[in-house]
Amino acid sequence: MSPQDYATAFRLLAASARHPQNIHHIVTERLSPTLSERPTLLDVGAGAGKVSEQLAPLFTSLTLLEPHPEQSAGFHHAKAKVLPVSLEQYASQDRYDLVICCHVLYHVPVSEWGGFIDRLRGFVRPGGTCLIVMAAARGPTHAMCREFSDTLYFSEHVAGELRRKSLPHESIPTMSGFAAKTFEEMYTLCRFLVLEGCFTAAQLAALSPEEARTLDARIRAHAERCLRPDGTYHLDQDEDVILVPSSAA
């Protein structure tokens, strides 16, 4: 994919995904009564900052970790500091009422999930909560990606890791998704989801020209099926919001 295609895909993901609103609803309904007097938020892999923007009215301060500054460049908020570091690079003694990690674990080797989750929880104050969002193994986006790969990891695998670690947790099913005004936009987004999520760079490089054309045609067919009667394009994505409480003391 070209840099322009990547920019288009990231723009569509940031503009149309509904998980920021879903998280805001869950935090407001379920967690706000447990927040401290001056609650703080840590957003790990914050991207464009849409989740923190939604939650800002509930928190006194926001700390966003985003190792790719170009993604967070447009986010500015009086309560927030944005740090161009990953979770592994973040060294702080601060502890937070809520630690959020949305759609990040896809980029972490599964063998490292246990340590990554431990590090997330290490930044949660006693009585606080760690909140993890992942796409679920159900729905249209899952069906599309599974057509191209059967080795993907979803929210169910996160819940399995939490059970393995004997950590209490709750998975809340939600619906998100992506919208585009034109076919070319939706096609670009579907290409991004498939090529980035279902193939390695080596696998793509090994495709013959005919195999590459066939793959492209299959992706185009998925994008065409996203057309709605109003002429816009929508791809729904089932997601789970997983709440992992810290110990009370």
VENTAGI-V989906 format. One line per field, one symbol per residue. ss: DSSP state (H for helix, E for strand, - for the rest). phi: phi as a letter, one per 40 degrees, with the letter a starting at -180 (. if undefined). Layout:
ss: ???
phi: ???
This chain:
ss: --HHHHHHHHHHHHHH--HHHHHHHHHHHHHHHH-----EEEEE-----HHHHHHHHH--EEEEE---HHHH-------EEEE------------EEEEEEE--HHH--HHHHHHHHHHHHH-EEEEEEEEEEEE----HHHHHHHHH------HHHHHHHHHH-----EEEEEEEEEEE--HHHHHHHHHHHHHHHH--HHHHH---HHHHHHHHHHHHHHHH--E-----EEEEEEEEEEEEE----
phi: .cdccccccccccccbcbcdcccdcccccbbdcccccbcbbbbcgcfcgccccccdccbcabbbbacbdcccdccaaccbbbbcbcdcccbaccbbcbbbbbfbcdcbddcbddcccdcdcccccdgcabbbbacccagccccccccbabbcbbdcccdccccdcfccabbbcbbbibbacbccccccccdccccccbbcccccccccdccccccccccdcccccccbdcgcbbbcbcbbcbcbcccca
